[in-house]
Amino acid sequence: TVQHAFLHMYRTRRERKRDFRRLWIVRINAASRLLGVPYSRLMGALAKANVELDRKMLATLAVSDPAAFKAVATQVGALAS
């Protein structure tokens, strides 16, 4: 029983990481689509501009401070405005 529980604990720790990454991608995609840019184009522009914000920080910006998220997207050239 204990070994079975350890197996579930091990697997769940890995799944939690996957779930959070998926959640962050959904949040970034939703915020970027409001700006008229798909997720892939935004992430490509961030990589090209050597901006080292991870998905967790981008998702936090997208939810808590949309103006800052828009500023980041504009600065890297993802927006045509």
C-alpha positions as CSV (number, residue, x, y, z in Angstrom):
1,T,0.0,0.0,0.0
2,V,2.8,2.4,0.9
3,Q,4.7,1.6,-2.3
4,H,1.5,2.2,-4.3
5,A,1.1,5.6,-2.6
6,F,4.7,6.5,-3.4
7,L,4.1,5.7,-7.0
8,H,1.1,8.0,-7.1
9,M,3.0,10.8,-5.3
10,Y,5.9,10.5,-7.8
11,R,3.6,10.5,-10.8
12,T,1.5,13.4,-9.5
13,R,4.5,15.6,-8.9
14,R,5.3,15.3,-12.6
15,E,1.7,15.8,-13.7
16,R,1.5,19.0,-11.6
17,K,4.4,20.5,-13.6
18,R,2.7,19.6,-16.9
19,D,-0.7,21.0,-15.7
20,F,0.8,24.4,-14.6
21,R,2.7,24.7,-17.9
22,R,-0.5,24.1,-19.8
23,L,-2.4,26.6,-17.7
24,W,0.3,29.3,-18.3
25,I,0.2,28.7,-22.0
26,V,-3.6,29.0,-22.1
27,R,-3.4,32.3,-20.1
28,I,-0.7,33.8,-22.3
29,N,-2.6,32.7,-25.4
30,A,-5.8,34.3,-24.2
31,A,-4.1,37.6,-23.4
32,S,-2.1,37.7,-26.6
33,R,-5.2,36.9,-28.7
34,L,-6.9,39.9,-27.1
35,L,-4.0,41.9,-28.6
36,G,-4.4,40.3,-31.9
37,V,-1.3,38.1,-31.8
38,P,-1.3,34.3,-31.6
39,Y,0.8,32.6,-28.8
40,S,3.3,31.2,-31.2
41,R,4.1,34.5,-32.8
42,L,4.4,36.2,-29.4
43,M,6.8,33.5,-28.1
44,G,8.8,33.6,-31.3
45,A,9.2,37.4,-30.9
46,L,10.3,37.0,-27.3
47,A,12.9,34.4,-28.2
48,K,14.2,36.6,-31.1
49,A,14.5,39.6,-28.8
50,N,16.3,37.6,-26.2
51,V,13.7,38.4,-23.5
52,E,14.1,35.9,-20.7
53,L,10.7,36.0,-19.2
54,D,9.4,32.5,-18.5
55,R,5.9,31.4,-19.1
56,K,5.0,31.7,-15.4
57,M,5.9,35.4,-15.3
58,L,4.2,36.1,-18.6
59,A,1.0,34.4,-17.4
60,T,1.1,36.4,-14.1
61,L,1.5,39.6,-16.1
62,A,-1.3,38.6,-18.4
63,V,-3.7,38.0,-15.5
64,S,-2.7,40.7,-13.0
65,D,-1.3,43.5,-15.2
66,P,-2.6,43.5,-18.8
67,A,-1.0,46.9,-19.5
68,A,2.5,45.5,-18.7
69,F,1.8,42.4,-20.8
70,K,0.9,44.7,-23.7
71,A,4.0,46.7,-23.1
72,V,6.2,43.6,-23.3
73,A,4.5,42.4,-26.4
74,T,4.9,45.8,-28.0
75,Q,8.5,46.1,-27.0
76,V,9.5,42.8,-28.6
77,G,7.7,43.8,-31.8
78,A,4.9,41.2,-31.7
79,L,2.3,43.9,-32.1
80,A,2.1,45.9,-35.3
81,S,0.9,49.0,-33.5
